Amino acid sequence: MHDKELIKDLQRKALRIRKYVIDSVYRAGSGHPGGSLSIADILSCLYFHEMRHDPKNPGWPDRDRLVLSKGHASPALYAALAMAGYFPVSELKNLRKTGHFLQGHPCMRKVPGVDMSTGSLGQGLSVGIGMALAGKLDKKDYRVFVIMGDGEIDEGQVWEAAASASHHSLDNIIVILDRNGLQIDGHTEEILNLEPIQWRWRSFGWDVIEIDGHDIDEILNALHEADKNDKPTLIIACTIKGKGVSFMEGTLSFHGKPPSDDQYVKAMSELGQVEEELNG
């Protein structure tokens, strides 16, 4: 069990990420709120406790790397990067706007702190493995974190990459699977049933940890355990798509749709109430 103040601080940061997600997607009139809200707690733990990084030196060679393979969840990543100090939070209002650098999917050439451009699903793990293998060859001790969507693992390239990671004994790569059960066309098991997921990854030589992806203490414990493993690690983070906003939670339509005017007000009100409770 981690310190209660640490957990509360990370909960507050996750809540701020969620508010920035709703605000930026609403202002843009497009974007992907559902899968962004589901990874807010994970990003809070990574950027504000677990990862070794320096916003003043985004290219620091010894930094931990993060690949957001489910690149459509960029609003959450942008919020975390802005809050960490990579660029002003005021830029979040310019998501997807012409002439500004926060594009619909992360671009490593435009956004400070983005380690890999993503958007084509299924490719992030391959890139992460390349980064992890390079770290081993260069005798660096940085770690590589890859956040994937559960619909994304339908892609065959993911399984080629999974086999490669264990073949090369890459204990410096940690994949976090956002297991919210929904993808753009429906429930993940209806589109392509890959259960039992944990056993598939174990058969490819990975250590697998399953957690509640909204429980800060469980996320921190899983990251700590993964850091001690001598194998590549998959953390299956069971989450709720749209987490934190009542009418978005578990709702497929908000995979890639902004809130209306009334929905925006309701969403921000709900998140504001949670913020008041946290600040007690």
LOMITOR-963503 format. One line per 2 residues: number of its first residue (from 1); their letters; for each residue x, y, z of N, C-alpha, C. Coordinates in steps of 0.05 Angstrom, whole numbers. Example, Ala and Ser with C-alpha at 12.3 -4.5 7.8 and 13.67 -1.06 7.14 Angstrom:
2
1> AS> 264,-114,156,246,-90,156,264,-66,156; 257,-45,142,273,-21,143,258,1,157
//
This chain:
280
1> MH> 17,-24,0,0,0,0,18,25,0; 13,43,-19,29,67,-21,17,89,-3
3> DK> 33,109,1,25,131,18,-1,144,8; -19,149,26,-46,160,19,-44,186,4
5> EL> -25,203,13,-23,229,0,-12,227,-29; 6,207,-33,15,202,-60,-8,193,-78
7> IK> -24,175,-68,-47,165,-83,-66,187,-90; -72,203,-70,-91,225,-74,-80,245,-94
9> DL> -54,251,-93,-42,269,-112,-44,259,-140; -39,233,-144,-40,221,-171,-69,220,-180
11> QR> -88,216,-162,-117,217,-169,-124,245,-179; -114,265,-165,-120,293,-173,-109,298,-201
13> KA> -85,288,-206,-73,293,-233,-88,278,-254; -97,254,-248,-113,239,-268,-139,254,-273
15> LR> -151,265,-253,-175,281,-257,-170,305,-275; -148,318,-270,-141,341,-288,-137,332,-316
17> IR> -125,309,-320,-121,299,-347,-149,295,-360; -168,284,-345,-195,279,-355,-208,306,-363
19> KY> -205,326,-346,-218,352,-352,-205,364,-377; -179,362,-380,-166,372,-404,-175,356,-429
21> VI> -179,330,-426,-188,314,-449,-216,324,-458; -234,327,-439,-261,335,-447,-260,363,-460
23> DS> -245,381,-447,-244,409,-457,-232,410,-485; -209,396,-489,-195,398,-515,-211,385,-537
25> VY> -223,362,-532,-239,349,-553,-264,365,-559; -276,377,-539,-300,394,-544,-292,418,-561
27> RA> -271,431,-554,-262,455,-569,-255,447,-598; -243,423,-601,-235,415,-628,-259,407,-645
29> GS> -280,398,-632,-303,388,-646,-298,360,-658; -277,347,-650,-271,320,-659,-250,308,-641
31> GH> -246,282,-643,-226,269,-626,-238,245,-612; -222,233,-595,-229,207,-583,-229,209,-552
33> PG> -252,216,-541,-253,219,-511,-253,192,-496; -267,172,-507,-271,147,-492,-245,134,-483
35> GS> -228,128,-503,-202,115,-498,-182,133,-485; -186,159,-486,-168,178,-472,-175,178,-442
37> LS> -200,178,-435,-208,178,-407,-200,152,-393; -200,130,-408,-195,104,-395,-166,101,-387
39> IA> -147,117,-398,-119,114,-391,-108,137,-374; -126,154,-364,-117,177,-348,-102,169,-323
41> DI> -112,149,-309,-99,140,-284,-71,128,-290; -70,114,-312,-44,101,-320,-24,123,-326
43> LS> -32,142,-342,-13,164,-349,-5,180,-325; -23,184,-306,-16,199,-282,6,184,-267
45> CL> 3,158,-264,23,142,-249,50,143,-264; 49,141,-290,74,140,-306,89,166,-305
47> YF> 76,188,-312,90,213,-316,95,228,-289; 80,221,-268,83,237,-244,93,220,-220
49> HE> 102,195,-227,114,179,-206,135,159,-216; 128,144,-237,144,121,-245,166,127,-265
51> MR> 160,143,-285,180,146,-307,202,166,-300; 226,159,-310,248,177,-308,249,194,-333
53> HD> 244,220,-330,243,238,-353,248,266,-345; 254,283,-364,261,311,-358,247,329,-378
55> PK> 226,343,-371,212,360,-390,230,382,-402; 251,390,-387,269,411,-397,288,399,-418
57> NP> 290,373,-419,308,360,-438,294,335,-449; 275,339,-467,258,317,-478,275,295,-492
59> GW> 298,303,-502,315,284,-516,336,271,-499; 335,274,-473,354,262,-454,358,232,-461
61> PD> 383,224,-468,387,196,-477,380,175,-456; 381,181,-431,376,161,-410,347,161,-399
63> RD> 330,177,-412,302,177,-403,287,151,-409; 267,145,-393,249,124,-400,233,133,-424
65> RL> 225,114,-441,210,121,-465,181,112,-461; 162,126,-474,134,118,-475,124,119,-504
67> VL> 113,97,-513,100,96,-539,70,92,-535; 55,112,-543,25,110,-542,16,97,-567
69> SK> 16,70,-567,9,56,-592,-19,62,-601; -37,64,-582,-65,72,-589,-65,103,-591
71> GH> -54,112,-613,-48,141,-616,-73,158,-616; -96,147,-622,-121,164,-622,-127,174,-594
73> AS> -115,163,-573,-119,173,-546,-100,196,-540; -90,209,-560,-71,231,-557,-80,253,-538
75> PA> -106,260,-536,-114,282,-518,-104,277,-489; -105,251,-480,-96,245,-453,-65,248,-451
77> LY> -51,238,-471,-22,241,-471,-14,270,-471; -27,286,-488,-20,315,-490,-25,328,-462
79> AA> -47,321,-450,-53,333,-424,-31,326,-403; -22,301,-403,-1,293,-384,25,307,-390
81> LA> 32,310,-416,57,323,-423,56,353,-416; 33,365,-421,31,394,-414,33,398,-384
83> MA> 19,381,-369,20,384,-339,48,378,-329; 63,361,-342,90,355,-334,110,378,-340
85> GY> 102,395,-359,119,418,-366,132,417,-393; 124,399,-410,136,397,-437,128,421,-455
87> FP> 104,431,-450,94,455,-465,71,467,-449; 64,492,-455,43,505,-439,16,491,-441
89> VS> 2,489,-418,-25,477,-418,-44,492,-436; -39,517,-441,-57,533,-458,-58,522,-486
91> EL> -37,507,-495,-37,495,-521,-58,474,-525; -67,462,-502,-87,441,-504,-113,450,-517
93> KN> -118,476,-516,-142,488,-528,-140,488,-559; -116,482,-569,-111,483,-598,-110,456,-610
95> LR> -120,435,-596,-120,408,-607,-132,408,-635; -118,395,-653,-129,390,-680,-134,416,-697
97> KT> -123,438,-688,-128,463,-702,-105,468,-722; -112,478,-745,-92,484,-766,-73,505,-756
99> GH> -47,500,-761,-27,519,-753,-16,514,-725; -27,494,-711,-17,487,-684,-6,459,-684
101> FL> 10,452,-664,25,427,-665,12,403,-652; -10,406,-639,-23,382,-626,-43,370,-647
103> QG> -32,351,-662,-48,338,-683,-66,316,-671; -83,305,-687,-101,284,-678,-87,259,-668
105> HP> -64,254,-678,-48,232,-668,-20,242,-662; -6,230,-643,20,241,-634,41,242,-656
107> CM> 55,264,-657,76,268,-677,102,275,-663; 122,258,-665,147,262,-650,163,285,-661
109> RK> 158,294,-685,172,316,-697,160,343,-689; 136,342,-678,122,367,-671,118,372,-641
111> VP> 115,350,-626,106,353,-598,129,345,-579; 139,364,-563,160,357,-544,150,335,-524
113> GV> 167,314,-520,159,293,-502,147,269,-515; 139,271,-540,129,248,-555,152,232,-566
115> DM> 155,207,-558,178,191,-566,174,177,-592; 149,174,-601,144,160,-626,117,169,-638
117> ST> 117,175,-664,92,181,-678,76,156,-681; 50,157,-674,34,133,-675,6,140,-686
119> GS> -9,120,-692,-35,123,-704,-43,98,-719; -24,86,-733,-30,61,-747,-28,38,-726
121> LG> -51,28,-718,-53,10,-696,-37,-16,-701; -24,-26,-680,-10,-51,-682,20,-48,-685
123> QG> 29,-23,-690,57,-19,-695,74,-10,-671; 60,0,-651,74,12,-628,92,-8,-613
125> LS> 83,-33,-611,99,-53,-596,125,-59,-611; 123,-60,-638,147,-65,-653,168,-43,-649
127> VG> 158,-18,-649,176,5,-645,188,3,-617; 171,-3,-597,180,-4,-570,201,-25,-566
129> IG> 198,-48,-579,218,-69,-578,244,-60,-590; 243,-45,-612,267,-34,-624,281,-16,-604
131> MA> 266,1,-590,278,19,-570,290,4,-548; 276,-17,-538,286,-33,-516,312,-48,-524
133> LA> 312,-59,-548,335,-74,-557,359,-55,-561; 354,-31,-571,375,-11,-573,387,-4,-546
135> GK> 370,-2,-526,379,3,-499,398,-18,-489; 390,-43,-494,408,-66,-486,435,-64,-500
137> LD> 434,-60,-526,459,-59,-542,477,-36,-534; 464,-13,-526,480,10,-517,486,10,-488
139> KK> 478,-12,-474,483,-15,-445,471,8,-429; 447,16,-437,431,36,-422,411,22,-404
141> DY> 403,35,-383,384,23,-365,356,35,-366; 351,50,-388,324,61,-390,303,39,-396
143> RV> 278,45,-389,256,26,-395,238,38,-417; 224,20,-430,206,28,-451,178,19,-443
145> FV> 159,38,-442,131,33,-436,115,36,-462; 98,16,-467,80,17,-490,52,15,-480
147> IM> 34,34,-488,6,32,-481,-9,23,-506; -23,1,-504,-38,-10,-526,-68,-12,-520
149> GD> -84,-12,-540,-112,-17,-537,-119,-46,-540; -140,-56,-527,-146,-84,-529,-157,-92,-557
151> GE> -170,-73,-571,-178,-79,-598,-153,-80,-617; -133,-66,-609,-108,-64,-625,-94,-91,-628
153> ID> -97,-108,-607,-82,-133,-608,-94,-153,-628; -115,-145,-642,-125,-161,-665,-104,-162,-687
155> EG> -87,-141,-688,-67,-139,-709,-45,-161,-707; -40,-175,-729,-21,-196,-729,7,-188,-721
157> QV> 15,-163,-729,41,-153,-723,47,-153,-693; 26,-150,-677,30,-150,-648,42,-176,-638
159> WE> 33,-198,-650,42,-224,-640,70,-231,-650; 77,-221,-674,105,-224,-683,123,-209,-664
161> AA> 115,-185,-657,131,-169,-638,133,-182,-611; 111,-193,-601,110,-206,-575,131,-228,-574
163> AS> 132,-244,-595,151,-266,-596,179,-256,-597; 184,-234,-611,210,-222,-613,221,-212,-586
165> AS> 203,-200,-570,211,-189,-544,222,-211,-525; 209,-233,-524,219,-254,-506,243,-268,-518
167> HH> 245,-270,-544,268,-282,-557,293,-266,-550; 291,-240,-548,314,-223,-542,316,-217,-512
169> SL> 300,-230,-496,301,-227,-466,300,-198,-458; 280,-184,-469,277,-155,-463,261,-151,-438
171> DN> 276,-151,-416,263,-146,-390,259,-116,-385; 267,-99,-404,264,-70,-401,240,-59,-417
173> II> 222,-76,-426,198,-67,-439,174,-75,-423; 156,-56,-418,131,-60,-403,108,-50,-420
175> VI> 90,-69,-427,67,-62,-442,43,-60,-423; 28,-38,-426,3,-35,-411,-20,-37,-430
177> LD> -37,-57,-427,-59,-61,-445,-84,-49,-433; -95,-29,-447,-119,-15,-438,-143,-34,-444
179> RN> -151,-50,-424,-171,-71,-429,-199,-60,-422; -210,-43,-439,-236,-32,-434,-258,-47,-448
181> GL> -251,-67,-465,-271,-85,-477,-286,-74,-501; -279,-49,-509,-294,-37,-532,-274,-27,-553
183> QI> -280,-32,-578,-265,-20,-600,-284,-7,-619; -274,6,-640,-291,23,-656,-316,10,-667
185> DG> -314,-16,-673,-337,-30,-685,-354,-46,-665; -347,-47,-640,-363,-62,-621,-347,-73,-598
187> HT> -358,-94,-585,-344,-107,-563,-320,-123,-574; -298,-123,-560,-274,-135,-571,-278,-165,-576
189> EE> -293,-179,-558,-296,-208,-562,-314,-214,-586; -332,-195,-593,-349,-199,-616,-334,-195,-642
191> IL> -315,-177,-641,-300,-171,-666,-279,-193,-671; -264,-200,-650,-245,-222,-652,-239,-232,-624
193> NL> -248,-255,-617,-245,-265,-590,-216,-276,-585; -201,-262,-569,-173,-270,-563,-170,-280,-534
195> EP> -192,-285,-521,-190,-296,-494,-181,-325,-495; -166,-334,-474,-156,-318,-451,-131,-303,-459
197> IQ> -133,-277,-457,-110,-260,-466,-85,-265,-450; -88,-268,-424,-64,-272,-407,-48,-297,-415
199> WR> -63,-318,-421,-49,-342,-428,-35,-341,-456; -47,-326,-474,-34,-322,-500,-7,-308,-497
201> WR> -7,-287,-480,18,-272,-476,38,-289,-461; 29,-304,-441,48,-322,-426,60,-342,-445
203> SF> 45,-352,-464,55,-372,-482,76,-360,-501; 76,-334,-503,97,-320,-519,121,-312,-502
205> GW> 121,-321,-477,145,-316,-460,143,-291,-443; 119,-279,-439,117,-255,-424,107,-261,-396
207> DV> 115,-244,-377,102,-245,-351,77,-227,-352; 55,-236,-340,30,-221,-343,19,-214,-315
209> IE> 11,-189,-312,-1,-179,-287,-28,-168,-294; -49,-174,-279,-75,-164,-285,-84,-146,-262
211> ID> -93,-122,-268,-100,-102,-247,-126,-87,-255; -136,-72,-235,-156,-52,-240,-142,-27,-249
213> GH> -146,-19,-274,-131,3,-286,-140,31,-276; -158,32,-258,-166,57,-246,-158,59,-216
215> DI> -145,38,-206,-136,37,-178,-107,45,-177; -101,69,-167,-74,80,-167,-55,61,-153
217> DE> -63,50,-130,-45,33,-115,-38,7,-131; -58,-4,-144,-53,-28,-160,-35,-22,-184
219> IL> -39,1,-196,-22,9,-219,7,11,-210; 11,25,-188,39,29,-178,52,3,-170
221> NA> 36,-15,-157,47,-41,-149,55,-57,-174; 38,-56,-195,44,-71,-219,69,-61,-233
223> LH> 72,-35,-234,96,-23,-246,121,-30,-230; 119,-31,-204,141,-39,-187,149,-68,-192
225> EA> 129,-85,-194,134,-114,-198,146,-118,-226; 136,-103,-246,147,-106,-273,176,-98,-274
227> DK> 183,-78,-258,211,-68,-258,230,-89,-248; 220,-108,-232,238,-129,-221,239,-154,-238
229> ND> 221,-156,-258,219,-181,-274,244,-184,-292; 250,-209,-298,271,-215,-317,260,-223,-344
231> KP> 234,-217,-348,221,-222,-374,207,-196,-383; 200,-194,-409,181,-172,-417,155,-176,-401
233> TL> 143,-153,-395,119,-154,-378,95,-142,-392; 72,-155,-390,47,-144,-399,30,-139,-374
235> II> 21,-114,-371,2,-107,-350,-25,-104,-363; -44,-122,-356,-71,-120,-367,-86,-101,-347
237> AC> -91,-77,-356,-105,-57,-339,-135,-57,-347; -151,-69,-330,-180,-70,-335,-191,-42,-329
239> TI> -202,-30,-350,-212,-2,-348,-240,0,-359; -251,24,-356,-277,31,-367,-274,53,-388
241> KG> -283,47,-412,-281,68,-433,-298,92,-424; -287,115,-426,-302,139,-418,-302,144,-388
243> KG> -284,131,-373,-284,132,-344,-285,161,-333; -303,166,-315,-305,191,-301,-328,209,-310
245> VS> -340,202,-334,-363,217,-344,-385,198,-348; -407,201,-333,-428,181,-331,-439,172,-358
247> FM> -445,191,-375,-458,183,-400,-438,173,-422; -412,175,-415,-392,164,-434,-382,137,-425
249> EG> -385,130,-400,-374,105,-390,-387,81,-404; -370,65,-416,-380,40,-429,-397,45,-454
251> TL> -395,70,-465,-412,77,-487,-395,78,-513; -402,60,-531,-385,57,-555,-385,82,-572
253> SF> -407,97,-573,-408,120,-591,-387,142,-584; -378,142,-559,-358,162,-552,-329,152,-557
255> HG> -326,131,-573,-299,123,-581,-286,147,-596; -302,159,-614,-290,180,-631,-310,203,-636
257> KP> -323,212,-615,-343,233,-619,-340,254,-596; -341,279,-603,-339,300,-581,-365,303,-567
259> PS> -365,314,-543,-391,320,-529,-404,344,-542; -431,343,-540,-447,367,-549,-444,389,-528
261> DD> -456,412,-533,-455,434,-514,-465,426,-487; -489,414,-486,-500,405,-461,-484,383,-448
263> QY> -474,365,-464,-458,343,-453,-431,354,-442; -420,374,-454,-396,386,-444,-400,397,-416
265> VK> -422,412,-413,-428,424,-387,-432,402,-366; -446,381,-373,-451,360,-354,-425,345,-347
267> AM> -409,340,-367,-384,326,-362,-365,341,-343; -362,367,-349,-345,384,-332,-356,387,-304
269> SE> -383,387,-302,-395,389,-276,-390,364,-259; -392,341,-272,-387,315,-258,-358,313,-249
271> LG> -340,321,-266,-311,320,-259,-305,340,-238; -319,363,-239,-315,383,-218,-323,374,-191
273> QV> -345,359,-190,-355,348,-165,-335,329,-153; -323,312,-170,-303,293,-160,-279,308,-149
275> EE> -272,330,-163,-249,346,-155,-254,358,-127; -278,367,-123,-285,379,-96,-282,357,-75
277> EL> -291,333,-81,-290,312,-61,-260,305,-55; -244,304,-76,-216,298,-71,-202,319,-55
279> NG> -209,344,-60,-196,366,-46,-208,370,-18; -230,356,-13,-243,354,13,-245,379,29
//
